[in-house]
Amino acid sequence: MSGQHLPLRPLWLCRRCAAPWPCAPARLALLREYAHDRVALLIYLGGLLHDAAGELHRLNPHDGPTPEQLFARFLGWAITRRSSARLRASG
C-alpha cells in the first residue's frame, strides 16, 4: 500500500508524491484497472469528484479549486477524445 498513489483526504493530495490527486501515476493505475470498462471508471471518478468538491470547499470556501478545475482534474483526463467529440456534437 505504501507504494500506491492514493488520495489523502480531505486535502485530495497524493499520499506518495504530494501532487493533486489523481496524480499522473494514479491516473495510469486507474486506466489499467478499468481498461475494459471506461464507463465504470467515469462513474467511480464522478463519485470521487463529488466527495472532493465538498471536502475542498469546506477546507477553503473562498479560494478553492473552481468546478472547471475539479472537472478537468477528476474526469476530463479520463474522457476519450472520441467520447468528448460526441459530447460536443450532442450539446
Secondary structure, DSSP 4 states (H G I P E B T S, - for coil): -TTS--EETTTTEETTT-SBSSPHHHHHHHHHHTTT-HHHHHHHHHHHHHHHHHHHHHH-TTTS--HHHHHHHHTGGGS-HHHHHHHHHH-
